[in-house]
Amino acid sequence: MTTPIVDMRNIKKHFGHVIALNGVSFDVRAGECHCLLGDNGAGKSTFIKTMSGVFRPSEGEMRVEGKPVIFESPRDAMTAGIATVYQDLAMIPLMSVSRNFWMGREPEKGIWPLRTLDLAKADAITMTEMRKMGINLRGPDQAVGTLSGGERQTVAIARAVYFGAKVLILDEPTSALGVRQTANVLGTIDRVRKQGIGVVFITHNVRHAMAVGDRFTVLNRGQTLGTALRGEVDAPGLQDMMAGGQELADLEGSLGGTI
Amino acid sequence: MTDTTSGAAGDERIKDVSPLRRMLIRPELGGICGTILVFILFGLIAGDSGMFAAEGVMNWTVVSAQFMVIAVGACLLMISGEFDLSTGSMIGFSGVLMAILSVQLGWPLWLAILATFAFCMAIGAVNGWLVIRTGLPSFIVTLASLYILRGLTIWGSVYFTRQTIISGVSDRAEGDWLGPVFGGKILTGLFQWMGDAGWIATFTRGNRAGQPVVDGIPMLVVWAIVLVIFGHWLLTRTKFGNWVFASGGDAQAARYVGVPVNRVKILMFMFSAFCACVFSMCQVMEFGSAAADRGLLKEFEAIICVVIGGALLTGGYGSVIGAALGAVIFGVVQQGLFFANAESSLFRVFLGMILLIAVIMNTYIRRIITGER
């Protein structure tokens, strides 16, 4: 088996008296979609923030392509090829798609101190990349605010892929979307995975996870309950693991198995 | 999953946008319309009062340029998502500081000016640092510096000179190389020539007979133009400008992609202080004195110019050109009412109404940009 691109072992994170993560192990390999499932408060957000360099783990080991690393900031994680697309903070609505796309990594031309943005290049590449992802823009200066939620996620994913992400962390990309937009985002995940990028797909929707996932890890009360391969587990099984017990099973019975 | 990469053709769900609507979402539009309106209005009611003769033009140009200088600083800061309410106090403070250093302590003028700039920009940096570190709204932090700086200005002035006006700066400016950069005039030869050619009015008697009534363009106007061009270039054409928009649009999202938001904001606070210093240096050199009460209410006037110019109070959107046009509107209205012999207190009524209309317009425009949701 190939070395995982990112390997997190026995990660613990404490905030004062609160133990947010209590031994989480998770890895992601090139070209797979590894779903991290968990109910609200299971520690998903804390975990991905640890993975993307926002938090430093209290204990545990992180390896990127086999080498131990410590991320001081999100920038370090980005340099290592770990890109994160946050649910609501992915884009700045008032700015154009092109300016959002290049934000933080703007192409420049000219000689200092008269270095300017290479707007022509930025716009051309933005349009090409958007078309690849199936988004038709009126123009590169269209504001992100005019895009739908799914399209914004896709722009953010396209941006991460273009800038050479090896691992893409998607924080609940589908939770606020409609059916059709969800299908688009899941399609994008599939396309990205086929390019050899490792995708970490965080969700609490089992059906979305089952649609694209290669492996599934369930997080409950700050701990991983194990990882299952595609085909080894079915949706109800994952649902039970996430809920961590019987209450949901009872409820499900009364609701006729529709949750 | 369907593959959607094929579609280069237009999406049937995206309506074509009319050029009018496209223009409407440019931040400068309100400023352009307002400027045209104001000129037509005063052309009608004050056209024969000398407002559009050389002297009158210079009169409102200088007033507009004053607003412009501080509006550029306020504009960039507001786009980066912060306010500076200490601009007015900073104007008083920097003038008095410079006068104390040069007149009372006997420093050479150029050294006093440079030291004042350095010190005031350091105060700007402290403002920014406090906003970043405490996470408090910049409104509160700079409101505190508004009072602190004004208090220090009056105290310092009284402590050194027993009065609130420090004169004698003009004597110190004799032969100084840096003084004329703020107090001088350019193109004096051109204006003399235009006076000789009879294009602009000249004095007919007295010891200045034969000289044109407008003898050059004050450096304040030059500073205003240079700052507007620089600000516009910085904002729209550079990487840093993109970071300014990003910091104000959504600081957290910007941080996640590696934009140094804190650095951007602190630099913008420093730039705002820089602009206030340019304003006060020009004013001190013109009057030859510094006064502790200079710059009262300037912070609000700067913010009004910026808002009339189409910037959003919440940050992330705006234009330096718009702010400059806002300053022109402000200056022309203020001086125009004087030329039209209107009751000067009505100026405030007018201003309040323009401000209200501008903010309502901006809210509407933002809804258009963000897709009317």
Chai-1 contact restraints between the chains, C-beta under 6 A:
chainA,res_idxA,chainB,res_idxB,connection_type,confidence,min_distance_angstrom,max_distance_angstrom,comment,restraint_id
A,P74,B,Y256,contact,1.0,0.0,6.0,A-B,restraint_1
A,R75,B,G258,contact,1.0,0.0,6.0,A-B,restraint_2
A,L89,B,Q252,contact,1.0,0.0,6.0,A-B,restraint_3
A,L89,B,A253,contact,1.0,0.0,6.0,A-B,restraint_4
A,I92,B,A246,contact,1.0,0.0,6.0,A-B,restraint_5
A,I92,B,G249,contact,1.0,0.0,6.0,A-B,restraint_6
A,I92,B,D250,contact,1.0,0.0,6.0,A-B,restraint_7
A,I92,B,A253,contact,1.0,0.0,6.0,A-B,restraint_8
A,P93,B,T370,contact,1.0,0.0,6.0,A-B,restraint_9
A,L94,B,G249,contact,1.0,0.0,6.0,A-B,restraint_10
A,L94,B,G316,contact,1.0,0.0,6.0,A-B,restraint_11
A,L94,B,Y317,contact,1.0,0.0,6.0,A-B,restraint_12
A,M95,B,F245,contact,1.0,0.0,6.0,A-B,restraint_13
A,M95,B,G249,contact,1.0,0.0,6.0,A-B,restraint_14
A,R99,B,N242,contact,1.0,0.0,6.0,A-B,restraint_15
A,M103,B,A246,contact,1.0,0.0,6.0,A-B,restraint_16
A,M103,B,V257,contact,1.0,0.0,6.0,A-B,restraint_17
A,G104,B,V257,contact,1.0,0.0,6.0,A-B,restraint_18
A,G104,B,G258,contact,1.0,0.0,6.0,A-B,restraint_19
A,G104,B,V259,contact,1.0,0.0,6.0,A-B,restraint_20
A,E106,B,K239,contact,1.0,0.0,6.0,A-B,restraint_21
A,E106,B,N242,contact,1.0,0.0,6.0,A-B,restraint_22
A,E108,B,K239,contact,1.0,0.0,6.0,A-B,restraint_23
A,T116,B,R237,contact,1.0,0.0,6.0,A-B,restraint_24
A,T116,B,T238,contact,1.0,0.0,6.0,A-B,restraint_25
A,L117,B,R237,contact,1.0,0.0,6.0,A-B,restraint_26
A,K132,B,T5,contact,1.0,0.0,6.0,A-B,restraint_27
A,G134,B,T4,contact,1.0,0.0,6.0,A-B,restraint_28
A,G134,B,T5,contact,1.0,0.0,6.0,A-B,restraint_29
A,N136,B,G7,contact,1.0,0.0,6.0,A-B,restraint_30
A,N136,B,D11,contact,1.0,0.0,6.0,A-B,restraint_31
A,R138,B,I14,contact,1.0,0.0,6.0,A-B,restraint_32
A,A143,B,I369,contact,1.0,0.0,6.0,A-B,restraint_33
A,G145,B,I369,contact,1.0,0.0,6.0,A-B,restraint_34
A,G145,B,T370,contact,1.0,0.0,6.0,A-B,restraint_35
A,G145,B,G371,contact,1.0,0.0,6.0,A-B,restraint_36
A,T146,B,G371,contact,1.0,0.0,6.0,A-B,restraint_37
A,G187,B,M1,contact,1.0,0.0,6.0,A-B,restraint_38
A,D190,B,M1,contact,1.0,0.0,6.0,A-B,restraint_39
